[in-house]
Amino acid sequence: MAALRYAEDPEPSDPFPAGPLYVPVRSGPSGCAARLFRTPLGGRTAVGFTSERRLRATLGAGQAWIRLAEPALRELTAPLGVTTLTVDPQFTASVPAPVTPVLSETPALRIA
């Protein structure tokens, strides 16, 4: 089977360096930690953005970030078993709203 060229393959088989990325972080006990996300199928993934504008458009203006090279982000998350890196995700699910209990208007049944 002939090897596909990158222009013909929408998902190249060989990973290539994405360059410096804007990586979302959260506060941790030792400073900041890279945020990890889930893919649509539930797998864990590290996420990086190619611009601060893209990060803020996807995760909001209040999202903290650091700059990391793509190989450094992979090395950082590999010990956690995270081998997937998603660059510039465009679709994210919003944080679920808290669930408020619904009160029933029917009286409770008593078992005699």
C-alpha positions in Angstrom: 0.0 0.0 0.0 1.4 3.4 -1.0 2.0 6.0 1.7 -0.4 8.9 1.6 0.7 12.4 1.3 -0.3 14.8 4.0 -2.3 16.9 1.6 -4.4 13.8 0.7 -4.8 12.5 4.3 -7.1 14.5 6.5 -5.6 12.8 9.6 -1.9 12.2 9.0 -0.6 9.0 10.5 2.6 10.7 11.8 2.3 13.3 14.5 4.1 16.5 13.8 5.1 19.3 16.1 2.4 21.9 16.4 4.8 24.6 17.7 4.3 26.7 20.8 0.7 26.3 22.1 -1.5 28.2 24.5 -2.4 25.5 27.1 -5.3 25.9 29.5 -4.3 25.5 33.1 -6.0 25.4 36.5 -4.8 26.2 39.9 -3.2 23.4 41.9 -1.5 22.8 45.2 1.9 23.3 43.5 1.1 26.2 41.2 -0.8 25.5 38.0 -1.6 22.2 36.2 -2.6 21.6 32.6 -6.3 21.0 32.2 -7.2 17.7 30.7 -10.4 17.2 28.7 -12.5 14.4 27.2 -13.0 13.5 23.6 -16.5 12.9 22.3 -15.9 9.2 22.8 -14.8 9.7 26.4 -11.0 9.4 26.0 -8.7 11.8 27.9 -6.9 14.4 25.8 -4.5 17.3 26.4 -5.6 20.5 24.6 -3.6 23.3 23.1 -4.5 26.4 21.0 -2.5 28.1 18.3 -3.5 31.5 19.5 -4.8 33.2 22.7 -7.8 34.4 20.7 -8.8 30.8 19.9 -8.4 29.7 23.5 -10.6 32.6 24.8 -13.2 32.1 22.1 -13.6 28.4 23.1 -13.0 28.5 26.9 -13.8 32.0 27.8 -11.9 35.1 28.8 -11.3 34.0 32.3 -9.4 30.8 31.4 -5.8 30.9 32.6 -3.1 29.6 30.2 0.6 29.0 29.8 2.7 28.7 26.7 4.2 25.2 26.1 5.8 23.6 23.1 3.9 20.6 21.7 6.6 18.0 22.7 6.7 19.5 26.3 2.9 19.1 26.6 3.0 15.5 25.4 5.8 14.8 27.9 3.9 16.4 30.7 0.7 14.4 30.1 2.3 11.0 29.2 2.9 9.9 32.8 -0.9 10.3 33.3 -1.7 8.0 30.5 -2.8 10.8 28.2 -1.4 10.2 24.7 -3.9 12.3 22.7 -3.3 16.0 22.0 -6.1 18.0 20.5 -5.1 21.3 18.8 -7.7 24.1 18.4 -10.8 22.3 19.4 -13.9 24.2 18.1 -16.7 22.5 19.9 -16.9 22.3 23.7 -19.8 21.4 26.0 -20.8 24.0 28.5 -20.6 23.3 32.2 -23.8 21.5 33.2 -26.2 23.6 35.3 -26.9 22.5 38.9 -29.9 20.3 39.2 -32.6 21.6 41.5 -34.9 19.0 43.0 -38.5 19.0 41.7 -41.1 18.9 44.4 -44.0 16.7 43.7 -47.5 18.1 44.2 -49.0 14.7 44.9 -49.0 13.6 48.5 -46.7 10.8 49.4 -48.2 7.4 49.5 -48.2 5.5 52.8 -48.0 1.8 53.0 -50.3 0.5 55.7 
